[in-house]
Amino acid sequence: MSFTTDKMLEHAGVKGMKWGVRKDRLNSSTSRRVDPRKLSDDQLRAAISRMNMEKQYRDLSKNQGVKIGEDAIKNLAKDLAKTTLSAAAAAISTIAVAKFMQARQKEE
């Protein structure tokens, strides 16, 4: 018996799962929420320690990003100030030289 591909039905979903039915996500075993009263002291300490470490990591990562951004802005402002001041100094010196030359020509 040979089948052609246009008459074949394929199923790419989860085997045994009913069509249109979703898992109950609140009661699934993948949920992170566990009743603390059901944990032993050691398990509770480990969970609290892990949550504290994750919080510290988030706080440190957030502050590091802010510090990098502040440093970049400071460097950009310094570069902008240098180029602006040098351009202004060049313009002022050009004007001063031009006025000096005009005054010298009037004297002659």
C-alpha positions as CSV (number, residue, x, y, z in Angstrom):
1,M,0.0,0.0,0.0
2,S,1.5,3.3,-1.0
3,F,0.5,6.7,0.3
4,T,0.9,10.0,-1.6
5,T,1.7,13.1,0.4
6,D,-1.5,14.9,-0.5
7,K,-3.7,12.3,1.1
8,M,-1.6,12.0,4.3
9,L,-2.6,13.6,7.6
10,E,0.3,14.7,9.9
11,H,0.1,15.8,13.4
12,A,2.9,18.0,14.8
13,G,1.4,18.5,18.3
14,V,1.8,16.7,21.6
15,K,0.8,13.0,21.4
16,G,-2.4,12.3,23.3
17,M,-3.3,15.9,23.7
18,K,-6.9,16.8,22.7
19,W,-7.6,19.4,20.0
20,G,-8.4,22.8,21.5
21,V,-7.6,21.8,25.1
22,R,-4.8,23.6,26.9
23,K,-3.0,22.6,30.0
24,D,-4.0,24.2,33.2
25,R,-1.0,26.3,33.8
26,L,-1.8,27.2,37.4
27,N,-1.8,23.6,38.6
28,S,1.0,22.4,36.3
29,S,4.2,20.9,37.8
30,T,6.3,23.6,36.1
31,S,4.9,26.4,38.3
32,R,7.6,28.1,40.5
33,R,5.3,28.9,43.3
34,V,5.5,26.4,46.1
35,D,3.7,26.6,49.4
36,P,6.4,27.5,51.9
37,R,4.7,25.5,54.6
38,K,5.4,22.3,52.6
39,L,9.1,23.0,52.4
40,S,11.7,21.8,54.9
41,D,13.9,24.3,56.7
42,D,16.8,23.5,54.4
43,Q,14.7,23.8,51.2
44,L,13.3,27.1,52.4
45,R,16.7,28.5,53.2
46,A,18.0,27.4,49.8
47,A,15.0,29.1,48.1
48,I,15.4,32.3,50.0
49,S,19.1,32.4,49.4
50,R,18.6,31.9,45.7
51,M,15.9,34.6,45.5
52,N,18.2,37.0,47.4
53,M,21.1,36.3,45.0
54,E,18.9,36.8,42.0
55,K,17.7,40.2,43.4
56,Q,21.3,41.2,44.1
57,Y,22.3,40.3,40.6
58,R,19.5,42.3,39.1
59,D,20.4,45.3,41.2
60,L,24.1,45.1,40.3
61,S,23.4,44.6,36.6
62,K,21.0,47.6,36.6
63,N,23.5,49.8,38.3
64,Q,26.3,48.7,36.0
65,G,24.3,49.7,33.0
66,V,23.5,53.1,34.4
67,K,27.2,53.6,35.2
68,I,28.3,52.7,31.7
69,G,25.6,55.1,30.3
70,E,26.8,57.9,32.6
71,D,30.4,57.4,31.6
72,A,29.5,57.5,27.9
73,I,27.5,60.7,28.3
74,K,30.4,62.4,30.3
75,N,32.9,61.4,27.6
76,L,30.5,62.7,24.9
77,A,30.0,66.0,26.7
78,K,33.8,66.4,27.1
79,D,34.4,65.7,23.4
80,L,31.6,68.1,22.4
81,A,33.0,70.8,24.7
82,K,36.5,70.4,23.3
83,T,35.4,70.7,19.7
84,T,33.0,73.6,20.4
85,L,35.7,75.6,22.3
86,S,38.3,75.0,19.7
87,A,36.0,76.1,17.0
88,A,35.0,79.2,19.0
89,A,38.6,80.0,19.7
90,A,39.5,79.7,16.0
91,A,36.5,81.9,15.0
92,I,37.5,84.5,17.6
93,S,41.1,84.5,16.6
94,T,40.1,84.9,12.9
95,I,37.9,87.9,13.8
96,A,40.6,89.5,15.9
97,V,43.2,89.1,13.1
98,A,40.8,90.5,10.6
99,K,40.1,93.6,12.8
100,F,43.8,94.0,13.4
101,M,44.5,93.9,9.7
102,Q,41.7,96.4,9.0
103,A,43.0,98.8,11.7
104,R,46.5,98.5,10.2
105,Q,45.2,99.2,6.7
106,K,43.4,102.4,7.9
107,E,46.7,103.6,9.5
108,E,48.5,103.3,6.2
